[in-house]
Amino acid sequence: MNDDALTETPIDSTVVFKGKLLEVRKDRVRLPNGGESLREYIVHPGAVVVLALLDNGNLLFERQFRYPLHRVFLELPAGKIDPGENILDTARRELYEETGYEAADWAHLGVMHPGIGYSDERIEIFMARGLRRIGPPQLDANEFLEVLELSPAEARQAVWDGRITDGKTISALYWLDRP
């Protein structure tokens, strides 16, 4: 397939806001038909999400308050990729920091893009097996969460009944059904 008839090319770019976690940009672009338009979007460093499969078949989950929506969410362990950090190292670090577990076996399953209309964020999806709890979670000073287990069936039901609405978690759970 030829993407040229759909591709927009940047003419110039302005940083509207630069924060600790993300950056907001406004770009002027050349459209495929030769016209111009503006595009506003968020630049994000990327993240990982981990399907941490315990020996009993359950998955590790977290309950965490998410300020933008002012509520507690049920989600898989996940976190931001630090500058220059290898994505597997990020997955290992986040699993340990948020749950206190390490894993003997890791597999990179794929990637998802949670907000393609307004952000360049990517979330790398990992499976972790051979889990061993090595201590309590090592949370950041301003991070608060609860760790719990759900079976894959319970997790799917939590999606269907609305207890799990987090996009990265739903997308990652889909990988459990991969043949």
C-alpha positions in Angstrom: 0.0 0.0 0.0 1.2 3.5 -0.8 0.7 5.9 2.1 1.7 9.1 0.1 -2.0 10.0 -0.6 -2.6 10.1 3.2 0.6 11.4 4.6 0.9 14.9 6.2 4.3 16.5 6.5 5.4 19.0 9.1 6.1 22.6 8.0 6.9 24.0 11.5 6.4 23.0 15.1 5.9 25.0 18.3 6.1 23.7 21.9 3.0 25.1 23.6 3.7 23.5 27.0 6.6 21.4 28.4 6.1 19.6 31.7 7.8 16.9 33.7 5.8 14.0 32.0 4.7 15.4 28.6 4.9 18.1 26.1 2.1 19.7 24.0 3.0 20.8 20.5 1.2 22.7 17.7 2.4 21.9 14.2 1.6 23.4 10.9 1.4 20.6 8.3 1.2 20.2 4.6 -1.8 18.0 3.7 -1.7 15.4 0.9 -3.8 17.8 -1.4 -1.2 20.6 -0.9 -3.2 22.6 1.6 -2.1 23.4 5.1 -3.6 22.7 8.5 -2.8 22.8 12.3 -2.2 19.7 14.4 -2.1 19.8 18.2 -0.7 16.8 20.0 1.0 15.4 23.1 4.6 14.1 23.0 5.0 11.3 25.5 8.1 9.3 26.4 6.2 6.0 26.1 5.4 3.3 28.7 5.2 -0.4 29.4 2.4 -2.6 30.7 3.0 -6.0 32.2 0.8 -9.2 32.2 2.4 -10.6 35.3 1.3 -14.3 35.4 1.6 -16.0 38.8 2.2 -19.8 39.1 -1.4 -20.2 40.2 -2.6 -18.8 36.9 -3.7 -15.4 38.3 -2.5 -12.0 37.1 -1.2 -9.2 39.3 -3.3 -6.1 39.2 -3.3 -2.7 40.9 -5.9 -0.4 42.2 -4.7 3.2 41.9 -6.3 6.7 42.0 -5.9 8.5 38.7 -6.3 12.2 39.1 -7.5 13.3 35.6 -10.7 11.2 36.2 -10.8 11.6 40.0 -11.3 7.9 40.7 -9.6 4.6 41.5 -8.9 2.3 38.5 -8.1 -1.4 38.3 -5.2 -1.9 36.0 -2.1 -4.0 35.2 1.3 -2.9 36.4 2.7 -0.3 34.1 4.9 2.8 33.9 6.8 5.4 32.0 10.0 4.6 30.0 12.8 6.7 31.3 15.0 8.6 28.8 17.5 6.1 27.2 16.0 3.2 29.1 15.6 -0.2 27.4 11.9 -1.2 27.3 12.6 -4.6 29.0 14.5 -2.8 31.8 11.5 -0.5 32.2 9.1 -3.5 32.5 11.4 -5.2 35.0 11.7 -2.0 37.1 8.0 -1.2 37.1 7.0 -4.7 38.0 9.4 -4.7 41.0 8.7 -1.1 42.1 4.9 -1.5 41.9 4.4 -5.1 43.1 7.6 -6.3 44.8 7.9 -9.2 42.3 10.6 -10.1 39.8 10.1 -12.5 36.9 12.4 -15.3 35.5 10.8 -15.2 32.0 9.9 -12.2 29.9 8.3 -11.9 26.5 7.6 -8.8 24.5 4.1 -9.2 23.0 3.5 -6.1 21.0 2.7 -2.4 21.2 -0.4 -0.3 21.5 -1.1 3.4 20.9 -3.7 4.7 23.3 -4.5 8.0 21.8 -3.5 8.2 18.1 -5.6 11.3 17.5 -3.8 13.4 20.0 -0.6 11.7 21.3 2.4 9.9 20.1 2.4 7.7 23.2 3.2 4.0 22.7 2.8 1.3 25.3 5.0 -1.8 25.0 3.2 -4.9 26.2 5.1 -7.6 28.1 4.3 -11.0 29.6 6.2 -11.9 32.8 6.3 -15.5 34.1 8.1 -17.3 36.8 7.2 -14.6 39.3 8.9 -14.5 42.7 8.0 -11.9 45.4 11.3 -10.4 46.6 9.9 -7.8 48.9 7.3 -5.1 49.4 6.6 -2.7 46.5 9.1 0.2 46.2 6.7 3.0 45.4 7.7 6.6 44.6 7.2 9.1 47.4 3.9 10.3 46.0 2.6 7.0 44.6 -0.1 5.0 46.4 -1.6 1.7 45.1 -2.9 -1.7 46.2 -1.8 -4.9 44.6 -4.2 -7.8 44.1 -4.7 -11.0 42.0 -7.4 -11.7 39.5 -7.8 -14.8 37.3 -7.9 -14.2 33.6 -11.6 -15.0 33.6 -12.2 -12.6 36.5 -10.2 -9.9 34.6 -12.3 -10.4 31.4 -15.5 -10.2 33.5 -14.2 -7.0 35.1 -13.9 -5.5 31.6 -17.4 -6.6 30.6 -19.0 -5.2 33.8 -17.1 -2.0 33.7 -14.7 -2.4 36.6 -11.8 -2.3 34.2 -12.0 0.6 31.7 -8.3 1.3 31.3 -7.3 1.0 27.7 -3.8 -0.4 28.2 -5.1 -3.1 30.5 -7.9 -4.1 28.1 -5.5 -4.2 25.2 -2.9 -6.2 27.1 -5.6 -8.7 28.3 -6.4 -9.4 24.6 -2.9 -10.9 24.2 -3.9 -13.7 26.7 -6.1 -15.2 23.9 -3.3 -15.3 21.3 -3.0 -18.7 19.8 
